[in-house]
Amino acid sequence: MQDTWVPGTLPLIFGLLSSLQPTVNTCDILSCPEGFMCCENECCLQRNIWDPAKDPFRILFILTCIIFPLLCICGLHHYLLTSHY
């Protein structure tokens, strides 16, 4: 009867003992993979903010994608709704 409690109790005891150990994860020790940075003693995903110096044509592309459809809609409106004499 004594043999039955030992296998179930030992993992519980060792699990509790290991959880009591202090874990030290500071940014000095912690090495995060590429694309992550150390924040609040853990690895967090890096947020990339758009840098116009690296990609100057992105704003031009976005403006073209907005203005071109608007011009097409205005031209179609002008063609369909104005009277042709």
Secondary structure, DSSP 8 states (H G I E B T S, - for coil): -HHHHHHHHHHHHHHHHHHHS-----TTT----TTEEEETTEEEE------TTT-THHHHHHHHHHHHHHHHHHHHHHHHHS---
